[in-house]
Amino acid sequence: MSIGMLLGWELVLTALFLFTIFIATRRGTPANLAPFAIGGFLFVAHLVDAHLGD
């Protein structure tokens, strides 16, 4: 993969990560959900991104 494509994937994953944080921490969602949603997304994003970087 080219460097530009990897940078694009990083931007997409970062935007999705921020979206996950904003949704998980907004008013009305259970307080116990946020750590699992954020941690789960971060885990999956690292799994996806590690394979793209090789």
PQR file with spaces between the fields and no chain letter, atoms N, CA, C, O and H, PARSE charges and radii, in Angstrom:
ATOM       1  N    MET     1       0.831   -1.187    0.000 -0.4000 1.5000
ATOM       2  CA   MET     1       0.000    0.000    0.000 -0.0000 2.0000
ATOM       3  C    MET     1       0.873    1.247    0.000  0.5500 1.7000
ATOM       4  O    MET     1       1.984    1.254    0.530 -0.5500 1.4000
ATOM       5  N    SER     2       0.354    2.271   -0.593 -0.4000 1.5000
ATOM       6  CA   SER     2       1.102    3.519   -0.622 -0.0000 2.0000
ATOM       7  C    SER     2       0.918    4.282    0.691  0.5500 1.7000
ATOM       8  O    SER     2      -0.001    4.019    1.466 -0.5500 1.4000
ATOM       9  H    SER     2      -0.549    2.265   -1.023  0.4000 1.0000
ATOM      10  N    ILE     3       1.810    5.218    0.906 -0.4000 1.5000
ATOM      11  CA   ILE     3       1.762    6.019    2.129 -0.0000 2.0000
ATOM      12  C    ILE     3       0.479    6.855    2.181  0.5500 1.7000
ATOM      13  O    ILE     3      -0.114    7.016    3.248 -0.5500 1.4000
ATOM      14  H    ILE     3       2.557    5.432    0.277  0.4000 1.0000
ATOM      15  N    GLY     4       0.060    7.376    1.050 -0.4000 1.5000
ATOM      16  CA   GLY     4      -1.158    8.180    1.012 -0.0000 2.0000
ATOM      17  C    GLY     4      -2.395    7.380    1.379  0.5500 1.7000
ATOM      18  O    GLY     4      -3.281    7.877    2.073 -0.5500 1.4000
ATOM      19  H    GLY     4       0.542    7.245    0.184  0.4000 1.0000
ATOM      20  N    MET     5      -2.452    6.140    0.912 -0.4000 1.5000
ATOM      21  CA   MET     5      -3.593    5.294    1.234 -0.0000 2.0000
ATOM      22  C    MET     5      -3.605    4.932    2.723  0.5500 1.7000
ATOM      23  O    MET     5      -4.664    4.887    3.349 -0.5500 1.4000
ATOM      24  H    MET     5      -1.732    5.736    0.348  0.4000 1.0000
ATOM      25  N    LEU     6      -2.430    4.679    3.277 -0.4000 1.5000
ATOM      26  CA   LEU     6      -2.346    4.390    4.711 -0.0000 2.0000
ATOM      27  C    LEU     6      -2.753    5.601    5.543  0.5500 1.7000
ATOM      28  O    LEU     6      -3.426    5.461    6.565 -0.5500 1.4000
ATOM      29  H    LEU     6      -1.570    4.716    2.769  0.4000 1.0000
ATOM      30  N    LEU     7      -2.347    6.782    5.107 -0.4000 1.5000
ATOM      31  CA   LEU     7      -2.748    8.003    5.805 -0.0000 2.0000
ATOM      32  C    LEU     7      -4.261    8.187    5.737  0.5500 1.7000
ATOM      33  O    LEU     7      -4.888    8.610    6.708 -0.5500 1.4000
ATOM      34  H    LEU     7      -1.801    6.896    4.278  0.4000 1.0000
ATOM      35  N    GLY     8      -4.835    7.869    4.588 -0.4000 1.5000
ATOM      36  CA   GLY     8      -6.288    7.943    4.444 -0.0000 2.0000
ATOM      37  C    GLY     8      -7.009    7.003    5.399  0.5500 1.7000
ATOM      38  O    GLY     8      -8.007    7.378    6.013 -0.5500 1.4000
ATOM      39  H    GLY     8      -4.326    7.526    3.799  0.4000 1.0000
ATOM      40  N    TRP     9      -6.500    5.778    5.522 -0.4000 1.5000
ATOM      41  CA   TRP     9      -7.096    4.821    6.460 -0.0000 2.0000
ATOM      42  C    TRP     9      -6.957    5.299    7.894  0.5500 1.7000
ATOM      43  O    TRP     9      -7.875    5.133    8.697 -0.5500 1.4000
ATOM      44  H    TRP     9      -5.688    5.474    5.023  0.4000 1.0000
ATOM      45  N    GLU    10      -5.824    5.886    8.220 -0.4000 1.5000
ATOM      46  CA   GLU    10      -5.633    6.420    9.574 -0.0000 2.0000
ATOM      47  C    GLU    10      -6.640    7.524    9.867  0.5500 1.7000
ATOM      48  O    GLU    10      -7.191    7.590   10.965 -0.5500 1.4000
ATOM      49  H    GLU    10      -5.078    6.021    7.567  0.4000 1.0000
ATOM      50  N    LEU    11      -6.878    8.384    8.895 -0.4000 1.5000
ATOM      51  CA   LEU    11      -7.857    9.460    9.079 -0.0000 2.0000
ATOM      52  C    LEU    11      -9.268    8.905    9.258  0.5500 1.7000
ATOM      53  O    LEU    11     -10.026    9.388   10.098 -0.5500 1.4000
ATOM      54  H    LEU    11      -6.430    8.330    8.002  0.4000 1.0000
ATOM      55  N    VAL    12      -9.618    7.894    8.471 -0.4000 1.5000
ATOM      56  CA   VAL    12     -10.942    7.279    8.587 -0.0000 2.0000
ATOM      57  C    VAL    12     -11.107    6.612    9.944  0.5500 1.7000
ATOM      58  O    VAL    12     -12.130    6.797   10.603 -0.5500 1.4000
ATOM      59  H    VAL    12      -9.002    7.501    7.788  0.4000 1.0000
ATOM      60  N    LEU    13     -10.114    5.839   10.371 -0.4000 1.5000
ATOM      61  CA   LEU    13     -10.205    5.153   11.660 -0.0000 2.0000
ATOM      62  C    LEU    13     -10.218    6.141   12.823  0.5500 1.7000
ATOM      63  O    LEU    13     -10.908    5.918   13.818 -0.5500 1.4000
ATOM      64  H    LEU    13      -9.283    5.689    9.836  0.4000 1.0000
ATOM      65  N    THR    14      -9.468    7.223   12.706 -0.4000 1.5000
ATOM      66  CA   THR    14      -9.479    8.243   13.756 -0.0000 2.0000
ATOM      67  C    THR    14     -10.838    8.928   13.832  0.5500 1.7000
ATOM      68  O    THR    14     -11.347    9.181   14.923 -0.5500 1.4000
ATOM      69  H    THR    14      -8.908    7.405   11.898  0.4000 1.0000
ATOM      70  N    ALA    15     -11.422    9.228   12.682 -0.4000 1.5000
ATOM      71  CA   ALA    15     -12.750    9.848   12.669 -0.0000 2.0000
ATOM      72  C    ALA    15     -13.793    8.909   13.272  0.5500 1.7000
ATOM      73  O    ALA    15     -14.654    9.348   14.034 -0.5500 1.4000
ATOM      74  H    ALA    15     -11.008    9.022   11.795  0.4000 1.0000
ATOM      75  N    LEU    16     -13.723    7.629   12.938 -0.4000 1.5000
ATOM      76  CA   LEU    16     -14.654    6.665   13.522 -0.0000 2.0000
ATOM      77  C    LEU    16     -14.436    6.510   15.021  0.5500 1.7000
ATOM      78  O    LEU    16     -15.392    6.318   15.772 -0.5500 1.4000
ATOM      79  H    LEU    16     -13.024    7.273   12.318  0.4000 1.0000
ATOM      80  N    PHE    17     -13.188    6.592   15.456 -0.4000 1.5000
ATOM      81  CA   PHE    17     -12.888    6.507   16.882 -0.0000 2.0000
ATOM      82  C    PHE    17     -13.489    7.693   17.629  0.5500 1.7000
ATOM      83  O    PHE    17     -14.090    7.522   18.690 -0.5500 1.4000
ATOM      84  H    PHE    17     -12.411    6.747   14.845  0.4000 1.0000
ATOM      85  N    LEU    18     -13.330    8.886   17.083 -0.4000 1.5000
ATOM      86  CA   LEU    18     -13.929   10.071   17.706 -0.0000 2.0000
ATOM      87  C    LEU    18     -15.452    9.984   17.715  0.5500 1.7000
ATOM      88  O    LEU    18     -16.096   10.368   18.692 -0.5500 1.4000
ATOM      89  H    LEU    18     -12.841    9.025   16.221  0.4000 1.0000
ATOM      90  N    PHE    19     -16.019    9.481   16.633 -0.4000 1.5000
ATOM      91  CA   PHE    19     -17.465    9.289   16.567 -0.0000 2.0000
ATOM      92  C    PHE    19     -17.926    8.320   17.657  0.5500 1.7000
ATOM      93  O    PHE    19     -18.949    8.550   18.303 -0.5500 1.4000
ATOM      94  H    PHE    19     -15.496    9.169   15.840  0.4000 1.0000
ATOM      95  N    THR    20     -17.175    7.240   17.859 -0.4000 1.5000
ATOM      96  CA   THR    20     -17.502    6.267   18.904 -0.0000 2.0000
ATOM      97  C    THR    20     -17.443    6.908   20.284  0.5500 1.7000
ATOM      98  O    THR    20     -18.318    6.673   21.117 -0.5500 1.4000
ATOM      99  H    THR    20     -16.345    7.053   17.334  0.4000 1.0000
ATOM     100  N    ILE    21     -16.425    7.710   20.526 -0.4000 1.5000
ATOM     101  CA   ILE    21     -16.305    8.384   21.824 -0.0000 2.0000
ATOM     102  C    ILE    21     -17.483    9.324   22.052  0.5500 1.7000
ATOM     103  O    ILE    21     -18.076    9.325   23.131 -0.5500 1.4000
ATOM     104  H    ILE    21     -15.714    7.901   19.850  0.4000 1.0000
ATOM     105  N    PHE    22     -17.825   10.123   21.045 -0.4000 1.5000
ATOM     106  CA   PHE    22     -18.916   11.088   21.201 -0.0000 2.0000
ATOM     107  C    PHE    22     -20.261   10.393   21.416  0.5500 1.7000
ATOM     108  O    PHE    22     -21.073   10.857   22.217 -0.5500 1.4000
ATOM     109  H    PHE    22     -17.343   10.123   20.168  0.4000 1.0000
ATOM     110  N    ILE    23     -20.500    9.302   20.718 -0.4000 1.5000
ATOM     111  CA   ILE    23     -21.761    8.575   20.873 -0.0000 2.0000
ATOM     112  C    ILE    23     -21.812    7.857   22.217  0.5500 1.7000
ATOM     113  O    ILE    23     -22.851    7.853   22.876 -0.5500 1.4000
ATOM     114  H    ILE    23     -19.840    8.925   20.068  0.4000 1.0000
ATOM     115  N    ALA    24     -20.701    7.251   22.629 -0.4000 1.5000
ATOM     116  CA   ALA    24     -20.693    6.466   23.869 -0.0000 2.0000
ATOM     117  C    ALA    24     -20.780    7.339   25.113  0.5500 1.7000
ATOM     118  O    ALA    24     -21.220    6.873   26.163 -0.5500 1.4000
ATOM     119  H    ALA    24     -19.857    7.254   22.094  0.4000 1.0000
ATOM     120  N    THR    25     -20.369    8.593   25.010 -0.4000 1.5000
ATOM     121  CA   THR    25     -20.357    9.454   26.198 -0.0000 2.0000
ATOM     122  C    THR    25     -21.464   10.507   26.193  0.5500 1.7000
ATOM     123  O    THR    25     -21.485   11.381   27.059 -0.5500 1.4000
ATOM     124  H    THR    25     -20.012    8.972   24.157  0.4000 1.0000
ATOM     125  N    ARG    26     -22.373   10.436   25.240 -0.4000 1.5000
ATOM     126  CA   ARG    26     -23.444   11.438   25.225 -0.0000 2.0000
ATOM     127  C    ARG    26     -24.480   11.131   26.298  0.5500 1.7000
ATOM     128  O    ARG    26     -24.533   10.032   26.851 -0.5500 1.4000
ATOM     129  H    ARG    26     -22.356    9.726   24.536  0.4000 1.0000
ATOM     130  N    ARG    27     -25.285   12.122   26.566 -0.4000 1.5000
ATOM     131  CA   ARG    27     -26.333   11.988   27.576 -0.0000 2.0000
ATOM     132  C    ARG    27     -27.360   10.963   27.109  0.5500 1.7000
ATOM     133  O    ARG    27     -27.738   10.939   25.938 -0.5500 1.4000
ATOM     134  H    ARG    27     -25.242   13.015   26.117  0.4000 1.0000
ATOM     135  N    GLY    28     -27.798   10.133   28.016 -0.4000 1.5000
ATOM     136  CA   GLY    28     -28.823    9.149   27.677 -0.0000 2.0000
ATOM     137  C    GLY    28     -28.285    7.745   27.471  0.5500 1.7000
ATOM     138  O    GLY    28     -29.051    6.782   27.499 -0.5500 1.4000
ATOM     139  H    GLY    28     -27.491   10.153   28.967  0.4000 1.0000
ATOM     140  N    THR    29     -27.001    7.612   27.267 -0.4000 1.5000
ATOM     141  CA   THR    29     -26.425    6.274   27.139 -0.0000 2.0000
ATOM     142  C    THR    29     -25.982    5.792   28.515  0.5500 1.7000
ATOM     143  O    THR    29     -25.582    6.602   29.352 -0.5500 1.4000
ATOM     144  H    THR    29     -26.378    8.394   27.244  0.4000 1.0000
ATOM     145  N    PRO    30     -26.046    4.498   28.759 -0.5600 1.5000
ATOM     146  CA   PRO    30     -25.621    3.988   30.062  0.2800 2.0000
ATOM     147  C    PRO    30     -24.145    4.292   30.326  0.5500 1.7000
ATOM     148  O    PRO    30     -23.308    4.175   29.431 -0.5500 1.4000
ATOM     149  N    ALA    31     -23.845    4.675   31.542 -0.4000 1.5000
ATOM     150  CA   ALA    31     -22.467    5.051   31.891 -0.0000 2.0000
ATOM     151  C    ALA    31     -21.516    3.862   31.807  0.5500 1.7000
ATOM     152  O    ALA    31     -20.323    4.041   31.560 -0.5500 1.4000
ATOM     153  H    ALA    31     -24.525    4.770   32.268  0.4000 1.0000
ATOM     154  N    ASN    32     -22.024    2.667   32.008 -0.4000 1.5000
ATOM     155  CA   ASN    32     -21.169    1.477   31.964 -0.0000 2.0000
ATOM     156  C    ASN    32     -20.811    1.066   30.544  0.5500 1.7000
ATOM     157  O    ASN    32     -19.921    0.236   30.355 -0.5500 1.4000
ATOM     158  H    ASN    32     -22.993    2.522   32.209  0.4000 1.0000
ATOM     159  N    LEU    33     -21.474    1.619   29.550 -0.4000 1.5000
ATOM     160  CA   LEU    33     -21.248    1.232   28.166 -0.0000 2.0000
ATOM     161  C    LEU    33     -20.002    1.878   27.570  0.5500 1.7000
ATOM     162  O    LEU    33     -19.334    1.264   26.738 -0.5500 1.4000
ATOM     163  H    LEU    33     -22.196    2.293   29.703  0.4000 1.0000
ATOM     164  N    ALA    34     -19.681    3.083   27.971 -0.4000 1.5000
ATOM     165  CA   ALA    34     -18.615    3.863   27.334 -0.0000 2.0000
ATOM     166  C    ALA    34     -17.256    3.161   27.323  0.5500 1.7000
ATOM     167  O    ALA    34     -16.638    3.098   26.260 -0.5500 1.4000
ATOM     168  H    ALA    34     -20.224    3.582   28.646  0.4000 1.0000
ATOM     169  N    PRO    35     -16.759    2.633   28.432 -0.5600 1.5000
ATOM     170  CA   PRO    35     -15.430    2.006   28.379  0.2800 2.0000
ATOM     171  C    PRO    35     -15.374    0.801   27.449  0.5500 1.7000
ATOM     172  O    PRO    35     -14.369    0.578   26.775 -0.5500 1.4000
ATOM     173  N    PHE    36     -16.455    0.025   27.412 -0.4000 1.5000
ATOM     174  CA   PHE    36     -16.468   -1.156   26.551 -0.0000 2.0000
ATOM     175  C    PHE    36     -16.565   -0.772   25.078  0.5500 1.7000
ATOM     176  O    PHE    36     -15.925   -1.397   24.232 -0.5500 1.4000
ATOM     177  H    PHE    36     -17.272    0.207   27.959  0.4000 1.0000
ATOM     178  N    ALA    37     -17.353    0.243   24.767 -0.4000 1.5000
ATOM     179  CA   ALA    37     -17.481    0.687   23.384 -0.0000 2.0000
ATOM     180  C    ALA    37     -16.170    1.287   22.883  0.5500 1.7000
ATOM     181  O    ALA    37     -15.725    0.975   21.778 -0.5500 1.4000
ATOM     182  H    ALA    37     -17.873    0.750   25.454  0.4000 1.0000
ATOM     183  N    ILE    38     -15.556    2.138   23.685 -0.4000 1.5000
ATOM     184  CA   ILE    38     -14.314    2.792   23.279 -0.0000 2.0000
ATOM     185  C    ILE    38     -13.179    1.779   23.197  0.5500 1.7000
ATOM     186  O    ILE    38     -12.439    1.754   22.214 -0.5500 1.4000
ATOM     187  H    ILE    38     -15.918    2.392   24.582  0.4000 1.0000
ATOM     188  N    GLY    39     -13.040    0.954   24.212 -0.4000 1.5000
ATOM     189  CA   GLY    39     -11.985   -0.058   24.206 -0.0000 2.0000
ATOM     190  C    GLY    39     -12.170   -1.088   23.115  0.5500 1.7000
ATOM     191  O    GLY    39     -11.201   -1.514   22.486 -0.5500 1.4000
ATOM     192  H    GLY    39     -13.642    0.975   25.010  0.4000 1.0000
ATOM     193  N    GLY    40     -13.410   -1.492   22.884 -0.4000 1.5000
ATOM     194  CA   GLY    40     -13.685   -2.461   21.820 -0.0000 2.0000
ATOM     195  C    GLY    40     -13.350   -1.909   20.449  0.5500 1.7000
ATOM     196  O    GLY    40     -12.761   -2.604   19.622 -0.5500 1.4000
ATOM     197  H    GLY    40     -14.197   -1.146   23.394  0.4000 1.0000
ATOM     198  N    PHE    41     -13.722   -0.660   20.205 -0.4000 1.5000
ATOM     199  CA   PHE    41     -13.386   -0.072   18.908 -0.0000 2.0000
ATOM     200  C    PHE    41     -11.881    0.088   18.745  0.5500 1.7000
ATOM     201  O    PHE    41     -11.340   -0.165   17.668 -0.5500 1.4000
ATOM     202  H    PHE    41     -14.200   -0.095   20.878  0.4000 1.0000
ATOM     203  N    LEU    42     -11.213    0.504   19.798 -0.4000 1.5000
ATOM     204  CA   LEU    42      -9.765    0.681   19.721 -0.0000 2.0000
ATOM     205  C    LEU    42      -9.070   -0.647   19.430  0.5500 1.7000
ATOM     206  O    LEU    42      -8.109   -0.691   18.662 -0.5500 1.4000
ATOM     207  H    LEU    42     -11.653    0.709   20.672  0.4000 1.0000
ATOM     208  N    PHE    43      -9.549   -1.722   20.037 -0.4000 1.5000
ATOM     209  CA   PHE    43      -9.004   -3.057   19.791 -0.0000 2.0000
ATOM     210  C    PHE    43      -9.192   -3.463   18.331  0.5500 1.7000
ATOM     211  O    PHE    43      -8.252   -3.928   17.687 -0.5500 1.4000
ATOM     212  H    PHE    43     -10.330   -1.687   20.661  0.4000 1.0000
ATOM     213  N    VAL    44     -10.401   -3.288   17.814 -0.4000 1.5000
ATOM     214  CA   VAL    44     -10.683   -3.660   16.424 -0.0000 2.0000
ATOM     215  C    VAL    44      -9.906   -2.776   15.455  0.5500 1.7000
ATOM     216  O    VAL    44      -9.404   -3.264   14.443 -0.5500 1.4000
ATOM     217  H    VAL    44     -11.165   -2.911   18.337  0.4000 1.0000
ATOM     218  N    ALA    45      -9.802   -1.490   15.750 -0.4000 1.5000
ATOM     219  CA   ALA    45      -9.060   -0.581   14.870 -0.0000 2.0000
ATOM     220  C    ALA    45      -7.585   -0.967   14.800  0.5500 1.7000
ATOM     221  O    ALA    45      -6.977   -0.895   13.733 -0.5500 1.4000
ATOM     222  H    ALA    45     -10.210   -1.094   16.572  0.4000 1.0000
ATOM     223  N    HIS    46      -7.008   -1.375   15.924 -0.4000 1.5000
ATOM     224  CA   HIS    46      -5.611   -1.804   15.900 -0.0000 2.0000
ATOM     225  C    HIS    46      -5.443   -3.101   15.122  0.5500 1.7000
ATOM     226  O    HIS    46      -4.442   -3.272   14.427 -0.5500 1.4000
ATOM     227  H    HIS    46      -7.502   -1.433   16.791  0.4000 1.0000
ATOM     228  N    LEU    47      -6.393   -4.010   15.224 -0.4000 1.5000
ATOM     229  CA   LEU    47      -6.319   -5.246   14.446 -0.0000 2.0000
ATOM     230  C    LEU    47      -6.382   -4.963   12.950  0.5500 1.7000
ATOM     231  O    LEU    47      -5.626   -5.544   12.171 -0.5500 1.4000
ATOM     232  H    LEU    47      -7.206   -3.871   15.789  0.4000 1.0000
ATOM     233  N    VAL    48      -7.277   -4.077   12.552 -0.4000 1.5000
ATOM     234  CA   VAL    48      -7.421   -3.742   11.134 -0.0000 2.0000
ATOM     235  C    VAL    48      -6.198   -2.981   10.643  0.5500 1.7000
ATOM     236  O    VAL    48      -5.660   -3.287    9.579 -0.5500 1.4000
ATOM     237  H    VAL    48      -7.891   -3.605   13.185  0.4000 1.0000
ATOM     238  N    ASP    49      -5.764   -2.002   11.403 -0.4000 1.5000
ATOM     239  CA   ASP    49      -4.666   -1.137   10.973 -0.0000 2.0000
ATOM     240  C    ASP    49      -3.328   -1.872   10.942  0.5500 1.7000
ATOM     241  O    ASP    49      -2.469   -1.548   10.122 -0.5500 1.4000
ATOM     242  H    ASP    49      -6.202   -1.753   12.267  0.4000 1.0000
ATOM     243  N    ALA    50      -3.141   -2.836   11.804 -0.4000 1.5000
ATOM     244  CA   ALA    50      -1.879   -3.580   11.813 -0.0000 2.0000
ATOM     245  C    ALA    50      -1.707   -4.370   10.522  0.5500 1.7000
ATOM     246  O    ALA    50      -0.594   -4.492   10.012 -0.5500 1.4000
ATOM     247  H    ALA    50      -3.838   -3.100   12.470  0.4000 1.0000
ATOM     248  N    HIS    51      -2.797   -4.904    9.994 -0.4000 1.5000
ATOM     249  CA   HIS    51      -2.703   -5.670    8.754 -0.0000 2.0000
ATOM     250  C    HIS    51      -2.538   -4.763    7.538  0.5500 1.7000
ATOM     251  O    HIS    51      -1.932   -5.164    6.544 -0.5500 1.4000
ATOM     252  H    HIS    51      -3.702   -4.804   10.409  0.4000 1.0000
ATOM     253  N    LEU    52      -3.066   -3.558    7.609 -0.4000 1.5000
ATOM     254  CA   LEU    52      -2.923   -2.635    6.488 -0.0000 2.0000
ATOM     255  C    LEU    52      -1.505   -2.087    6.387  0.5500 1.7000
ATOM     256  O    LEU    52      -1.042   -1.763    5.293 -0.5500 1.4000
ATOM     257  H    LEU    52      -3.558   -3.233    8.416  0.4000 1.0000
ATOM     258  N    GLY    53      -0.821   -1.982    7.504 -0.4000 1.5000
ATOM     259  CA   GLY    53       0.516   -1.393    7.509 -0.0000 2.0000
ATOM     260  C    GLY    53       1.620   -2.319    7.037  0.5500 1.7000
ATOM     261  O    GLY    53       2.737   -1.869    6.784 -0.5500 1.4000
ATOM     262  H    GLY    53      -1.197   -2.246    8.393  0.4000 1.0000
ATOM     263  N    ASP    54       1.327   -3.600    6.915 -0.4000 1.5000
ATOM     264  CA   ASP    54       2.373   -4.547    6.480 -0.0000 2.0000
ATOM     265  C    ASP    54       2.632   -4.484    5.006  0.5500 1.7000
ATOM     266  O    ASP    54       3.480   -5.218    4.497 -0.5500 1.4000
ATOM     267  H    ASP    54       0.419   -3.966    7.120  0.4000 1.0000
